Amino acid sequence: MSDNKNVENRVPPGQTRTEGFPVLHHGTVPYYNDMSKWDLKIMGEIEQELTLSYMEVMNLPRKEYKNDIHCVTTWSKLDNVWEGIPVSEIMKKIKLKDSAKFVMLHGEHGWSTNLPIEDFLSETSFLGLIHNGERLTPEHGYPLRMVVPHLYFWKSAKWLRGIEFMEKDKPGFWERNGYHMYGDPFKEQRYDFD
């Protein structure tokens, strides 16, 4: 799958390739015993807020994605194969207000991260369920994580529970704690002073 001639161009400055899938997060890992209590809320600058049950999310159309991921802690994992839900499937269920310009992704334990709406709507962004043929583990975001491969991987919110459309940008958890508001790995936008 990997074109060795182009591998060097695919690894951003300051990054090192890994074959593993390191686990990094803040706080404890959520484990779910009863998926009937799990849901995904879609809210904010939309005509009508929506809550999808676990089964409703699992029944959304899926497709395969191939990408590279880059962590702010300097590792890059190339040639990932995912199964996920296209963002367009979520967008079919809501009507955005003209005021929606940004998105806040909400995970468990108060974790969050912000994105410009264009990055959320990108054809390469999706809601990930399966990574390299395996269902996501709790440590990697089971049952659902956002995947935004063109930004540092902290923008790919684990344990996704809410998608909030916003008029104005505001920092999420890591952004409030010194990380860059955007996080382009090829520009090394790791921290707020970059």
Disulfide bonds with the S-S distance in Angstrom:
none
